[in-house]
Amino acid sequence: MIALVFAVSMNVNAQVETPQPSPFSKLEQKVGLTDITIEYSRPGVKGRTIFGGLEPWGTTWRTGANANTKITFSDDVKFAGTDVKAGTYAVFTKLNSAKQWDVMLYSDSDNWGTPREWDDSKVAATAKVDVHEVPFNVETFTMDINNITNDGGTLDMIWEKSYVAIPFTVPTETKVNEGITKVMNGPSAEDYYASAVFYLESGNDINKAVKWIDKAIEMTSDKPKFWYIHQQALIHAKSGDKAGAIKAAKASLALAKEAKYAPYIKKNEDVLKELGAL
């Protein structure tokens, strides 16, 4: 009986791993300052006629195999001249003819293959591209990002004897200019706040923490933040400025009550009790 149970257990748990006919691939590429990721499965020709055969002319192809091919942009980009928001898109290809395809970015990326009900409103961009014949056979479907510059590149697809390249651009100049402006304008309120809290929690120079948190509060005076002011109370208390700590805790408490945010109501009441002001 023990031997029988052991044998059944081995059969249940045993798993035979075999190669996938269309192996999964993931490509990560930085173009300028933008991160681009492609996730897709790679079918093989395997002696078949692919375009115009396995994938007939006039049909929409999932652009790979298995789950949808997905492309993710970390920033807003232009795909073949069309504005595309940052995010993840499924890639579908309408095989118009041996000479011309439409490569489409589809906002619903969670289908398995082409959607049963195609929704044109979900097409974020369409690239009408010329198909180039290559003088050799490419066995495995391949996607890549090539012709990379600071401002863009091409999304390339090649399989069997067909090759297409879709141009795209990324907002490198805009991001660099935003960074330059930020640096030249000096630290933000968030920078001062984060630095002050770090110094408080790590036991570094508390006088610097006081200077930084006060600057953060000053910079957000038009829209005061109760969590900023609560940290100001803690920092002033640690620096020995009891009056300043009480003033900040009362201000944070009032704002927290206005926002009906119970955790900070309690935190500020605890500080005021500890300082003998409540």
Kinemage of the C-alpha trace (Angstrom):
@kinemage 1
@onewidth
@group {chain A} dominant
@subgroup {mainchain}
@vectorlist {calphas} color= white
{ca met a 1} P 0.000 0.000 0.000
{ca ile a 2} L 2.818 2.407 0.904
{ca ala a 3} L 4.553 1.632 -2.375
{ca leu a 4} L 1.310 2.232 -4.302
{ca val a 5} L 0.747 5.620 -2.610
{ca phe a 6} L 4.353 6.614 -3.336
{ca ala a 7} L 4.022 5.643 -6.992
{ca val a 8} L 0.756 7.577 -7.409
{ca ser a 9} L 2.299 10.613 -5.697
{ca met a 10} L 5.282 10.548 -8.048
{ca asn a 11} L 2.999 10.386 -11.102
{ca val a 12} L 0.877 13.301 -9.875
{ca asn a 13} L 3.859 15.549 -9.125
{ca ala a 14} L 6.010 14.646 -12.114
{ca gln a 15} L 6.047 17.280 -14.846
{ca val a 16} L 7.737 16.909 -18.201
{ca glu a 17} L 9.012 20.186 -19.589
{ca thr a 18} L 9.258 20.468 -23.360
{ca pro a 19} L 10.272 23.381 -25.603
{ca gln a 20} L 7.534 25.792 -26.609
{ca pro a 21} L 6.826 25.861 -30.362
{ca ser a 22} L 6.694 29.687 -30.209
{ca pro a 23} L 9.049 30.701 -27.386
{ca phe a 24} L 8.350 33.853 -25.390
{ca ser a 25} L 10.715 36.818 -25.716
{ca lys a 26} L 11.034 40.111 -23.891
{ca leu a 27} L 12.974 43.073 -25.258
{ca glu a 28} L 13.814 46.117 -23.137
{ca gln a 29} L 15.337 49.144 -24.828
{ca lys a 30} L 15.969 52.718 -23.720
{ca val a 31} L 15.618 55.260 -26.518
{ca gly a 32} L 16.741 58.698 -25.433
{ca leu a 33} L 15.222 58.868 -21.937
{ca thr a 34} L 12.227 56.648 -22.734
{ca asp a 35} L 11.947 52.983 -21.745
{ca ile a 36} L 10.337 50.681 -24.309
{ca thr a 37} L 9.450 47.048 -23.622
{ca ile a 38} L 8.215 44.468 -26.128
{ca glu a 39} L 6.765 41.124 -24.991
{ca tyr a 40} L 5.886 38.571 -27.658
{ca ser a 41} L 6.040 34.945 -28.732
{ca arg a 42} L 8.169 33.915 -31.695
{ca pro a 43} L 6.674 31.378 -34.124
{ca gly a 44} L 8.782 29.667 -36.773
{ca val a 45} L 8.260 29.220 -40.510
{ca lys a 46} L 8.712 25.432 -40.296
{ca gly a 47} L 8.467 24.917 -44.030
{ca arg a 48} L 5.156 26.747 -44.379
{ca thr a 49} L 4.113 29.728 -46.488
{ca ile a 50} L 3.408 32.388 -43.872
{ca phe a 51} L 2.202 35.602 -45.484
{ca gly a 52} L -0.509 34.938 -48.001
{ca gly a 53} L -0.736 31.356 -46.715
{ca leu a 54} L -0.911 30.669 -42.980
{ca glu a 55} L -1.742 34.367 -42.534
{ca pro a 56} L -3.993 35.267 -45.504
{ca trp a 57} L -3.974 38.641 -47.216
{ca gly a 58} L -6.641 41.027 -45.945
{ca thr a 59} L -6.738 39.563 -42.439
{ca thr a 60} L -5.551 40.997 -39.123
{ca trp a 61} L -2.641 39.085 -37.599
{ca arg a 62} L -1.821 39.039 -33.905
{ca thr a 63} L 1.805 39.880 -34.817
{ca gly a 64} L 3.339 36.829 -33.244
{ca ala a 65} L 1.801 33.841 -31.506
{ca asn a 66} L 0.040 32.884 -28.279
{ca ala a 67} L -0.873 35.847 -26.053
{ca asn a 68} L -1.021 39.291 -27.587
{ca thr a 69} L 2.233 40.958 -28.523
{ca lys a 70} L 2.572 43.957 -26.216
{ca ile a 71} L 4.620 47.131 -26.434
{ca thr a 72} L 4.997 49.500 -23.482
{ca phe a 73} L 6.176 53.120 -23.594
{ca ser a 74} L 7.216 54.898 -20.399
{ca asp a 75} L 6.498 58.303 -21.979
{ca asp a 76} L 4.122 59.765 -24.521
{ca val a 77} L 5.566 59.091 -27.990
{ca lys a 78} L 4.771 59.580 -31.654
{ca phe a 79} L 4.195 56.309 -33.508
{ca ala a 80} L 4.480 56.859 -37.254
{ca gly a 81} L 3.606 60.492 -36.596
{ca thr a 82} L 0.579 59.815 -34.359
{ca asp a 83} L 0.580 60.902 -30.711
{ca val a 84} L 0.427 57.887 -28.385
{ca lys a 85} L 0.084 58.134 -24.613
{ca ala a 86} L 2.458 56.325 -22.282
{ca gly a 87} L 1.201 52.821 -21.509
{ca thr a 88} L 0.870 49.300 -22.854
{ca tyr a 89} L -0.642 48.403 -26.218
{ca ala a 90} L -1.293 45.231 -28.163
{ca val a 91} L 0.304 45.172 -31.603
{ca phe a 92} L -1.888 43.971 -34.479
{ca thr a 93} L -1.013 43.900 -38.166
{ca lys a 94} L -3.445 44.055 -41.068
{ca leu a 95} L -1.840 42.198 -43.951
{ca asn a 96} L -3.167 44.234 -46.867
{ca ser a 97} L -0.819 42.760 -49.462
{ca ala a 98} L 2.718 41.535 -50.010
{ca lys a 99} L 3.738 45.183 -50.408
{ca gln a 100} L 1.802 47.067 -47.717
{ca trp a 101} L 0.694 46.424 -44.114
{ca asp a 102} L -1.056 48.424 -41.404
{ca val a 103} L 0.594 48.032 -37.994
{ca met a 104} L -1.826 49.063 -35.245
{ca leu a 105} L -1.469 49.814 -31.540
{ca tyr a 106} L -4.603 48.643 -29.718
{ca ser a 107} L -5.365 49.998 -26.246
{ca asp a 108} L -6.917 46.738 -24.989
{ca ser a 109} L -3.854 44.543 -24.570
{ca asp a 110} L -5.432 41.669 -22.610
{ca asn a 111} L -6.946 39.653 -25.467
{ca trp a 112} L -5.554 36.323 -26.621
{ca gly a 113} L -5.106 36.908 -30.319
{ca thr a 114} L -7.254 39.342 -32.280
{ca pro a 115} L -10.401 40.524 -30.447
{ca arg a 116} L -13.624 38.748 -31.363
{ca glu a 117} L -15.231 42.156 -31.693
{ca trp a 118} L -12.810 44.693 -33.121
{ca asp a 119} L -13.288 48.212 -31.757
{ca asp a 120} L -11.846 50.965 -33.953
{ca ser a 121} L -12.077 53.393 -31.021
{ca lys a 122} L -9.374 51.358 -29.264
{ca val a 123} L -6.862 51.819 -32.088
{ca ala a 124} L -4.402 54.331 -30.646
{ca ala a 125} L -2.311 54.573 -33.816
{ca thr a 126} L -2.007 53.011 -37.260
{ca ala a 127} L 1.232 52.913 -39.218
{ca lys a 128} L 0.871 52.243 -42.935
{ca val a 129} L 4.199 50.682 -43.860
{ca asp a 130} L 5.831 49.334 -46.984
{ca val a 131} L 6.893 45.711 -46.881
{ca his a 132} L 10.423 44.962 -48.070
{ca glu a 133} L 11.410 41.561 -49.368
{ca val a 134} L 14.667 40.216 -47.976
{ca pro a 135} L 16.861 37.910 -50.075
{ca phe a 136} L 16.955 35.156 -47.470
{ca asn a 137} L 14.551 33.240 -45.254
{ca val a 138} L 14.151 34.320 -41.607
{ca glu a 139} L 12.961 31.230 -39.773
{ca thr a 140} L 11.884 32.819 -36.469
{ca phe a 141} L 9.619 35.855 -36.192
{ca thr a 142} L 11.689 38.706 -34.779
{ca met a 143} L 10.853 42.155 -33.406
{ca asp a 144} L 13.530 44.683 -32.565
{ca ile a 145} L 14.167 48.386 -32.032
{ca asn a 146} L 16.782 49.765 -34.403
{ca asn a 147} L 18.097 52.979 -35.964
{ca ile a 148} L 18.229 54.437 -32.450
{ca thr a 149} L 18.949 58.119 -31.958
{ca asn a 150} L 18.377 60.424 -29.007
{ca asp a 151} L 14.977 61.285 -30.450
{ca gly a 152} L 13.602 57.998 -31.758
{ca gly a 153} L 14.115 54.859 -33.760
{ca thr a 154} L 12.218 52.187 -35.656
{ca leu a 155} L 10.157 49.236 -34.513
{ca asp a 156} L 11.331 46.470 -36.842
{ca met a 157} L 9.598 43.200 -37.674
{ca ile a 158} L 11.039 40.487 -39.880
{ca trp a 159} L 9.798 36.989 -40.703
{ca glu a 160} L 10.007 34.635 -43.639
{ca lys a 161} L 11.118 37.022 -46.402
{ca ser a 162} L 9.226 40.142 -45.238
{ca tyr a 163} L 10.600 43.122 -43.318
{ca val a 164} L 8.868 46.289 -42.088
{ca ala a 165} L 10.110 49.249 -40.027
{ca ile a 166} L 7.804 51.666 -38.206
{ca pro a 167} L 9.362 55.002 -37.199
{ca phe a 168} L 8.661 56.480 -33.788
{ca thr a 169} L 9.905 59.488 -31.855
{ca val a 170} L 10.385 60.026 -28.121
{ca pro a 171} L 10.235 63.286 -26.101
{ca thr a 172} L 13.921 63.448 -25.207
{ca glu a 173} L 14.373 67.184 -25.786
{ca thr a 174} L 11.252 67.989 -23.771
{ca lys a 175} L 12.385 65.820 -20.852
{ca val a 176} L 15.907 67.233 -20.887
{ca asn a 177} L 14.584 70.790 -20.939
{ca glu a 178} L 12.225 70.001 -18.064
{ca gly a 179} L 15.156 68.595 -16.106
{ca ile a 180} L 17.298 71.627 -16.848
{ca thr a 181} L 14.515 73.979 -15.764
{ca lys a 182} L 13.984 72.041 -12.537
{ca val a 183} L 17.676 72.044 -11.670
{ca met a 184} L 18.147 75.693 -12.546
{ca asn a 185} L 15.126 76.660 -10.463
{ca gly a 186} L 16.593 74.889 -7.469
{ca pro a 187} L 15.141 72.138 -5.250
{ca ser a 188} L 11.387 71.665 -5.106
{ca ala a 189} L 9.272 71.619 -1.957
{ca glu a 190} L 9.218 67.831 -2.211
{ca asp a 191} L 13.026 67.761 -2.345
{ca tyr a 192} L 13.286 69.894 0.795
{ca tyr a 193} L 10.621 67.818 2.558
{ca ala a 194} L 12.198 64.454 1.707
{ca ser a 195} L 15.661 65.657 2.739
{ca ala a 196} L 14.395 67.025 6.048
{ca val a 197} L 12.520 63.830 6.909
{ca phe a 198} L 15.555 61.729 6.001
{ca tyr a 199} L 17.788 63.802 8.292
{ca leu a 200} L 15.233 63.524 11.113
{ca glu a 201} L 14.897 59.759 10.812
{ca ser a 202} L 18.605 59.073 10.303
{ca gly a 203} L 19.771 61.313 13.167
{ca asn a 204} L 21.730 63.692 10.950
{ca asp a 205} L 22.167 67.452 11.446
{ca ile a 206} L 18.805 68.524 12.900
{ca asn a 207} L 19.505 72.204 12.196
{ca lys a 208} L 19.683 71.450 8.481
{ca ala a 209} L 16.465 69.469 8.794
{ca val a 210} L 14.786 72.512 10.405
{ca lys a 211} L 15.968 74.754 7.583
{ca trp a 212} L 14.765 72.375 4.896
{ca ile a 213} L 11.352 71.590 6.400
{ca asp a 214} L 10.680 75.289 6.969
{ca lys a 215} L 11.549 75.934 3.324
{ca ala a 216} L 9.181 73.167 2.202
{ca ile a 217} L 6.359 74.665 4.291
{ca glu a 218} L 7.081 78.129 2.890
{ca met a 219} L 6.983 76.837 -0.690
{ca thr a 220} L 3.602 75.128 -0.125
{ca ser a 221} L 1.987 77.917 1.893
{ca asp a 222} L -0.662 78.474 -0.780
{ca lys a 223} L -1.749 74.831 -0.431
{ca pro a 224} L -0.559 73.698 3.002
{ca lys a 225} L -0.101 69.952 3.497
{ca phe a 226} L -0.857 68.587 6.952
{ca trp a 227} L 1.678 65.753 6.575
{ca tyr a 228} L 4.427 68.264 5.761
{ca ile a 229} L 3.512 70.402 8.776
{ca his a 230} L 3.353 67.334 11.043
{ca gln a 231} L 6.963 66.548 10.132
{ca gln a 232} L 7.797 70.187 10.824
{ca ala a 233} L 6.414 69.701 14.342
{ca leu a 234} L 8.563 66.601 14.891
{ca ile a 235} L 11.685 68.257 13.554
{ca his a 236} L 11.231 71.430 15.616
{ca ala a 237} L 10.562 69.315 18.700
{ca lys a 238} L 13.777 67.370 18.188
{ca ser a 239} L 15.717 70.593 17.669
{ca gly a 240} L 14.474 71.877 21.041
{ca asp a 241} L 12.073 74.463 19.659
{ca lys a 242} L 9.038 73.471 21.738
{ca ala a 243} L 6.997 76.555 20.817
{ca gly a 244} L 7.610 76.027 17.107
{ca ala a 245} L 6.710 72.347 17.430
{ca ile a 246} L 3.422 73.119 19.204
{ca lys a 247} L 2.501 75.742 16.629
{ca ala a 248} L 3.159 73.326 13.761
{ca ala a 249} L 1.329 70.419 15.426
{ca lys a 250} L -1.752 72.595 16.014
{ca ala a 251} L -1.702 73.779 12.400
{ca ser a 252} L -1.347 70.210 11.105
{ca leu a 253} L -4.113 69.025 13.445
{ca ala a 254} L -6.517 71.676 12.148
{ca leu a 255} L -5.801 70.727 8.529
{ca ala a 256} L -6.111 67.010 9.267
{ca lys a 257} L -9.486 67.591 10.941
{ca glu a 258} L -10.604 69.644 7.954
{ca ala a 259} L -9.595 66.756 5.681
{ca lys a 260} L -11.196 64.258 8.118
{ca tyr a 261} L -8.003 62.216 8.052
{ca ala a 262} L -8.020 60.300 11.324
{ca pro a 263} L -4.425 58.941 11.312
{ca tyr a 264} L -2.911 62.433 11.289
{ca ile a 265} L -5.467 63.742 13.769
{ca lys a 266} L -4.187 61.156 16.215
{ca lys a 267} L -0.523 61.719 15.329
{ca asn a 268} L -0.774 65.445 15.995
{ca glu a 269} L -2.750 64.958 19.201
{ca asp a 270} L -0.048 62.556 20.392
{ca val a 271} L 2.648 65.156 19.663
{ca leu a 272} L 0.714 67.876 21.502
{ca lys a 273} L 0.182 65.582 24.497
{ca glu a 274} L 3.864 64.745 24.588
{ca leu a 275} L 4.680 68.473 24.506
{ca gly a 276} L 2.161 69.186 27.272
{ca ala a 277} L -0.043 71.297 25.008
{ca leu a 278} L -3.142 69.105 25.032
